[in-house]
């Protein structure tokens, strides 16, 4: 049985030099579509509603099912956040140790 080759994704980001650390990045079209498809599926099940569990005043908030599907590519953005945070601080070694406890999608209207 051969070893699987792990490919490191390069995430481009920027950050602001004021206030707390805020990172700006874009996800790919495929990742965006993956989230939208998951949201559309979750929207069909009323048990996925997060309206009573979140602090916002948004009428449509839904828990995404199978969050482990998203972690596969979200981890690269978490890694980029750690890299940016360390650079913003002027050094340091914040090491990524993230745990996804909840993932949801909001549908907002004007």
Steps between C-alpha positions, in 0.01 A plus 500: 500500500656829390506827688256769401664821391374792705484824307542825691257769384640851479251754640544867406391744767551851629446662836452842654758678715254643750287357778470127556631258239259488206584284201354540150502215250283344232390141465490329162187472286494124570519558876226762481280263301566223752375729779196612300408141414533398864289798604227414249489143631493613866226752425264213413512360854330723763705326772810672359369846591749694717273803558448419871870416554671807351504861620422663166163618376501305175194295411684231305802344669569129449747252640704338223489123513823296495742780596795263450446541124589868533793457738697333219550840333421745782817383678707687239324825589554435872870444428514827303333679791771372736775609260346846461447538873865414570617750238263769632638451853853546368595140561390226727384151445126468530455144382168396349299291741147552379193295576186552295209484743226649284455610143200684362385710209302826514258610230470878518267735319500873443 
